[in-house]
Amino acid sequence: MSNFFKVSFFLITSITWGQKTLQYADSIRIAKHIPEISYAVIDDKSIFEIEAIGLHSINLNDKATLNDRFHIGSNTKAMTAYVIAKYVELGKLQWSTKFFDVFPEWKQKSKPEYFNITLQELLSHRAGIQPLQGNAGFENEEEIKLPQFKGTNQEKRNQYGQFVFTLEPAKLDENMPFVYSNAGYVLATLMLEKTTGKSWEQLVEKVFNKDLKLHVKLSWPENQKKKDTWGHTFENDTLKPVPSTTNNKLDIDQPAGDINIRLKDYVKFIQLNLQGLKGESNYLKANTYQFLHKGVENYSMGWFNIYENGKEFSTHAGTVGTYYTLVHIDRTKNKTYIIFTNSFNLDTQEGVKYLMRKLKANY
């Protein structure tokens, strides 16, 4: 078959798959009561399919577009690790840097079990940090409550960090090699803020907006002053739209889960990762990408590191209860499947699972 016919066949097949996927995705969206779904299938250089379907809110007629922004929850963690990796390359930190080498003045009021924890251990959830979830506190909130922290977000992060080290460490063993913790990402960010002299907010602006032109923002997408997505909670068996003016209580642990971004910009971020995984250096060095995704078993730097059936994946989901995002990077096939939604409940999760299976089957 000539190259012309090969290309023509590929384009026709892709269009056909795309049409079928779009119909399937919209049927899932309707059946599972998801207001809006945006999804993409990409490799390191190409976009095979990218769509936005549905409405900004159940109470509005604003139709979905690829300019819509989504809150990505814990998929922020990979972006936080990415920022930190840049400054590791610049020599501001090392993966082996110990937290208390950066903050020796905190030792006096901290439990000694934490004294040797490293940047790498914080980002891979192996530092024994309790699974704090921002202002929500522990799962057992009746026993432990977070104090009220005051000041700027950066000042609150510092107070929060000092509080974390007064708590008993989480237990790690061969059956529990890591304990997933938002607080660990806040502590890693504190190390970066201290060594660079810049706030988290300034670092995000520098790396993602000035350098990479990804147009990221913090907190909820703005839906009061302009048309954009509304997240949806689930109360009394009913979806409830959440205005952007609602306090999401993530001022302390923004580095763990509080970025919003357009799908088409997130695609660019993932493509940088895919290029690095193929051995190509870009904003980061190729070996840095390898380390971020595969440097630590089970959970590496912002990514679950999975090996199964002869394949390998980097995966992560993200939600704070109003949006739900899911990303699967098939490192063997050099393909990534991305799904963004603006609701969160069991129906949303199930719908996203079905759509993910369809995307993988098609590509």
For each residue, the residues with C-beta under 8 A, 3 or more apart:
1: 5 6 9
2: 5 6
3: 6 7
4: 7 8
5: 1 2 8 9
6: 1 2 3 9 10
7: 3 4 10 11
8: 4 5 11 12
9: 1 5 6 12 13
10: 6 7 13 14
11: 7 8 14 15
12: 8 9 15 16
13: 9 10 16 17
14: 10 11 17 18 48 49
15: 11 12 18 19
16: 12 13 19 20
17: 13 14 20 21 49 362 363
18: 14 15 21 22 48 49 51
19: 15 16 22 23
20: 16 17 23 24 362
21: 17 18 24 25 49 51 358 359 362
22: 18 19 25 26 51 53
23: 19 20 26 27
24: 20 21 27 28 355 358
25: 21 22 28 29 37 39 51 53 355 358
26: 22 23 29 30 53 54
27: 23 24 30 31
28: 24 25 31 32 34 37 351 354 355
29: 25 26 32 34 35 36 37 53 54 351
30: 26 27 33
31: 27 28 351
32: 28 29 347 348 350 351
33: 30 239 343 347
34: 28 29 37 54 341 342 343 347 348 351
35: 29 54 55 56 57 58 230 232 239 341 342 343
36: 29 52 53 54 55 56 64 68 229 341 342
37: 25 28 29 34 52 53 54 64 339 340 341 351 355
38: 50 51 52 53 64 66 68 70 263 339 340 341
39: 25 49 50 51 263 337 338 339 340 355 359
40: 47 49 50 51 263 264 267 336 337 338
41: 47 48 49 50 335 336 337 338 359 362 363
42: 46 47 48 50 267 270 271 274 335 336 338
43: 46 48 271 274 334 335 336
44: 271 274 275 277 278 280 334
45: 271 275
46: 42 43
47: 40 41 42 50 267
48: 14 18 41 42 43 335 363
49: 14 17 18 21 39 40 41 359 362 363
50: 38 39 40 41 42 47 66 263 264 267
51: 18 21 22 25 38 39 40
52: 36 37 38 64 65 66 68 263
53: 22 25 26 29 36 37 38 64
54: 26 29 34 35 36 37 63 64
55: 35 36 58 60 61 62 63 64
56: 35 36 60 62 63 64 68 223 227 228 229 230 342
57: 35 60 62 223 229 230 232 241 342
58: 35 55 232 239 241
59: 241
60: 55 56 57 230
61: 55
62: 55 56 57 227
63: 54 55 56
64: 36 37 38 52 53 54 55 56 68
65: 52 68
66: 38 50 52 262 263 264
67: 262 264
68: 36 38 52 56 64 65 221 228 229 262 263
69: 217 221 222 228 229 260 261 262
70: 38 221 229 260 261 262 263 323 325 340 341 342
71: 219 220 221 231 258 259 260 320 322 323
72: 75 76 257 259 260 261 266 318 323 325 340
73: 76 257 317 318 319 320 323 324 325
74: 77 182 256 257 316 317 318 319
75: 72 78 79 257 259 316 317 318 325 327
76: 72 73 79 80 254 255 256 257 258 259 318
77: 74 80 81 185 255 256 257 302 316
78: 75 81 82 273 292 301 302 303 316
79: 75 76 82 83 208 216 259 269 302
80: 76 77 83 84 123 185 188 189 255 256 302
81: 77 78 84 85 123 292 301 302 303
82: 78 79 85 86 207 269 284 292 302
83: 79 80 86 87 192 203 204 207 208
84: 80 81 87 88 93 119 123 188 189 192 301
85: 81 82 88 89 284 288 291 292 301
86: 82 83 89 90 207 283 284
87: 83 84 90 92 93 192 195 196 203
88: 84 85 91 92 93 94 95 119 288
89: 85 86 284 285 288
90: 86 87
91: 88
92: 87 88 192 195 196
93: 84 87 88 97 102 119 191 192 195
94: 88 97 119
95: 88 118 119 120 291 295
96: 118 119 120
97: 93 94 101 102 118 119 191
98: 101 102 115 116 117 118
99: 102 103 114 117 118 119 122 127 187 191
100: 103 104 106 107 110 114 115 116 117
101: 97 98 104
102: 93 97 98 99 190 191 194 195
103: 99 100 106 107 161 190 191 194
104: 100 101 107
105: 108
106: 100 103 109 110 161 162 165
107: 100 103 104 110 115
108: 105
109: 106 162 165 166
110: 100 106 107 114 115 162 165 166
111: 114 165 166 167 168 169
112: 115
113: 128 169
114: 99 100 110 111 117 127 128 165 169
115: 98 100 107 110 112
116: 98 100
117: 98 99 100 114 121 122 127 128 129
118: 95 96 97 98 99 121 122 127
119: 84 88 93 94 95 96 97 99 122 123 188 191
120: 95 96 123 124 126 295 296 301
121: 117 118 124 126 127
122: 99 117 118 119 125 127 129 184 185 187 188 191
123: 80 81 84 119 120 184 185 188 301 302
124: 120 121 178 295 296 299 300 301
125: 122 129 178 179 180 181 184 299
126: 120 121 172 177 178 296
127: 99 114 117 118 121 122 181 184 187
128: 113 114 117 169 170 171 172 179
129: 117 122 125 132 164 169 170 179 181 183 184 187
130: 138 164 167 168 169 170 179 181 183
131: 138 139 170 179 180 181 182 183
132: 129 137 138 146 164 181 182 183 253
133: 136 137 182 253
134: 182 249 250 252 253 256
135: 146 249 250 252
136: 133 141 249
137: 132 133 141 144 145 146
138: 130 131 132 141 143 144
139: 131
140: 143 144
141: 136 137 138 144 145
142:
143: 138 140
144: 137 138 140 141 167
145: 137 141
146: 132 135 137 149 160 163
147: 159 163
148:
149: 146 155 156 159 160 252
150: 155 156 159
151: 154 155 156 159
152: 155 156 199
153: 156 157 199 200 201 251 252 254
154: 151 157 158 193 199 200 201
155: 149 150 151 152 158 159
156: 149 150 151 152 153 159 160 251 252
157: 153 154 160 161 186 189 190 193 200 252
158: 154 155 161 162 190
159: 147 149 150 151 155 156 162 163
160: 146 149 156 157 163 164 183 186 252 253
161: 103 106 157 158 164 165 183 186 187 190
162: 106 109 110 158 159 165 166
163: 146 147 159 160 166 167
164: 129 130 132 160 161 167 183 186 187
165: 106 109 110 111 114 161 162
166: 109 110 111 162 163
167: 111 130 144 163 164
168: 111 130
169: 111 113 114 128 129 130
170: 128 129 130 131 179 181
171: 128 176 179
172: 126 128 176 177 178 179
173: 176 177
174: 177
175:
176: 171 172 173 179
177: 126 172 173 174 297 298
178: 124 125 126 172 298 299
179: 125 128 129 130 131 170 171 172 176
180: 125 131 299
181: 125 127 129 130 131 132 170 184 185
182: 74 131 132 133 134 185 186 253 256 257
183: 129 130 131 132 160 161 164 186 187 253 256
184: 122 123 125 127 129 181 187 188 256
185: 77 80 122 123 181 182 188 189 253 255 256
186: 157 160 161 164 182 183 189 190 252 253 255 256
187: 99 122 127 129 161 164 183 184 190 191
188: 80 84 119 122 123 184 185 191 192 255
189: 80 84 157 185 186 192 193 200 255
190: 102 103 157 158 161 186 187 193 194
191: 93 97 99 102 103 119 122 187 188 194 195
192: 83 84 87 92 93 188 189 195 196 200 203
193: 154 157 189 190 196 197 198 199 200 203
194: 102 103 190 191 197
195: 87 92 93 102 191 192
196: 87 92 192 193 203
197: 193 194
198: 193 202 203 206
199: 152 153 154 193 202 203
200: 153 154 157 189 192 193 203 204 254 255
201: 153 154 204 205 218
202: 198 199 205 206
203: 83 87 192 193 196 198 199 200 206 207
204: 83 200 201 207 208 209 216 218 259
205: 201 202 208 209 210
206: 198 202 203 209 210 211
207: 82 83 86 203 204 210 211 212
208: 79 83 204 205 211 212 214 215 216 269
209: 204 205 206 212 213 214 215 216
210: 205 206 207 213
211: 206 207 208 283
212: 207 208 209 268 269 272 283
213: 209 210
214: 208 209 261 265 266 268 269
215: 208 209 261 262 265
216: 79 204 208 209 259 260 261 265
217: 69 221 222 259 260 261
218: 201 204 254 258 259 260
219: 71 244 248 250 254 258 260
220: 71 223 231 242 244 246 248 260 322
221: 68 69 70 71 217 228 229 231 244 260
222: 69 217 225 226 228 244
223: 56 57 220 226 227 228 229 230 243 244
224: 243 244 245
225: 222
226: 222 223
227: 56 62 223
228: 56 68 69 221 222 223 244
229: 36 56 57 68 69 70 221 223 323 342
230: 35 56 57 60 223 241 242 243 244 342
231: 71 220 221 241 242 322 323 342 343 344
232: 35 57 58 239 240 241 242 322 342 343 344
233: 239 240 242 321 322 344
234: 237 238 239 240 343 344 345
235: 238 240
236:
237: 234
238: 234 235
239: 33 35 58 232 233 234 343 345
240: 232 233 234 235
241: 57 58 59 230 231 232
242: 220 230 231 232 233 246 322
243: 223 224 230 246
244: 219 220 221 222 223 224 228 230
245: 224
246: 220 242 243
247:
248: 219 220 258 320 322
249: 134 135 136
250: 134 135 219 253 254 257 258 320
251: 153 156 254
252: 134 135 149 153 156 157 160 186
253: 132 133 134 160 182 183 185 186 250 256 257 258
254: 76 153 200 218 219 250 251 257 258 259
255: 76 77 80 185 186 188 189 200 258
256: 74 76 77 80 134 182 183 184 185 186 253
257: 72 73 74 75 76 77 182 250 253 254 318 320
258: 71 76 218 219 248 250 253 254 255 320
259: 71 72 75 76 79 204 216 217 218 254
260: 69 70 71 72 216 217 218 219 220 221
261: 69 70 72 214 215 216 217 265 266 269
262: 66 67 68 69 70 215 265 266
263: 38 39 40 50 52 66 68 70 266 267 338 340
264: 40 50 66 67 267 268
265: 214 215 216 261 262 268 269
266: 72 214 261 262 263 269 270 338 340
267: 40 42 47 50 263 264 270 271 338
268: 212 214 264 265 271 272
269: 79 82 208 212 214 261 265 266 272 273
270: 42 266 267 273 274 327 329 336 338
271: 42 43 44 45 267 268 274 275
272: 212 268 269 275 276 282 283 284
273: 78 269 270 276 277 289 292 293 314 329
274: 42 43 44 270 271 277 278 329 334 336
275: 44 45 271 272 278 280 282 289
276: 272 273 279 280 281 282 284 285 286 288 289 290
277: 44 273 274 289 290 293 329 331 334
278: 44 274 275 286 334
279: 276 286
280: 44 275 276 286
281: 276 284 285 286
282: 272 275 276
283: 86 211 212 272
284: 82 85 86 89 272 276 281 288 289 292
285: 89 276 281 288 289
286: 276 278 279 280 281 289 290
287: 290 291
288: 85 88 89 276 284 285 291 292
289: 273 275 276 277 284 285 286 292 293
290: 276 277 286 287 293 294 295
291: 85 95 287 288 294 295 300 301
292: 78 81 82 85 273 284 288 289 295 300 301 302 303
293: 273 277 289 290 300 301 303 305 314 329 331
294: 290 291 300 305 312 331
295: 95 120 124 290 291 292 300 301
296: 120 124 126 299 300 301 305
297: 177 300 305
298: 177 178 304 305
299: 124 125 178 180 296 303 304 305
300: 124 291 292 293 294 295 296 297 303 304 305 314
301: 78 81 84 85 120 123 124 291 292 293 295 296
302: 77 78 79 80 81 82 123 292 316
303: 78 81 292 293 299 300 314 315 316 329
304: 298 299 300 313 314 315 316
305: 293 294 296 297 298 299 300 312 314
306: 312 313 314 315
307: 311 312 313
308: 311 313
309:
310: 332
311: 307 308 330 331 332 333
312: 294 305 306 307 331 332
313: 304 306 307 308 328 329 330 331
314: 273 293 300 303 304 305 306 328 329 331
315: 303 304 306 326 327 328 329
316: 74 75 77 78 302 303 304 326 327
317: 73 74 75 324 325 326 327
318: 72 73 74 75 76 257 323 324 325 326
319: 73 74 322 323 324 325 344
320: 71 73 248 250 257 258 323
321: 233 344
322: 71 220 231 232 233 242 248 319 342 343 344
323: 70 71 72 73 229 231 318 319 320 340 341 342 343 344
324: 73 317 318 319 341 343 344 348 349 352
325: 70 72 73 75 317 318 319 338 339 340 341
326: 315 316 317 318 338 339 352 356
327: 75 270 315 316 317 336 337 338 339
328: 313 314 315 336 337 356 360
329: 270 273 274 277 293 303 313 314 315 335 336
330: 311 313 333 334 335 336 337 360
331: 277 293 294 311 312 313 314 334
332: 310 311 312
333: 311 330
334: 43 44 274 277 278 330 331
335: 41 42 43 48 329 330 363
336: 40 41 42 43 270 274 327 328 329 330
337: 39 40 41 327 328 330 356 359 360 363
338: 39 40 41 42 263 266 267 270 325 326 327
339: 37 38 39 325 326 327 352 355 356 359
340: 37 38 39 70 72 263 266 323 325
341: 34 35 36 37 38 70 323 324 325 344 348 351 352
342: 34 35 36 56 57 70 229 230 231 232 322 323
343: 33 34 35 231 232 234 239 322 323 324 348
344: 231 232 233 234 319 321 322 323 324 341 348 349
345: 234 239 348 349
346: 349 350
347: 32 33 34 350 351
348: 32 34 324 341 343 344 345 351 352
349: 324 344 345 346 352 353
350: 32 346 347 353 354
351: 28 29 31 32 34 37 341 347 348 354 355
352: 324 326 339 341 348 349 355 356
353: 349 350 356 357
354: 28 350 351 357 358
355: 24 25 28 37 39 339 351 352 358 359
356: 326 328 337 339 352 353 359 360
357: 353 354 360 361
358: 21 24 25 354 355 361 362
359: 21 39 41 49 337 339 355 356 362 363
360: 328 330 337 356 357 363
361: 357 358
362: 17 20 21 41 49 358 359
363: 17 41 48 49 335 337 359 360
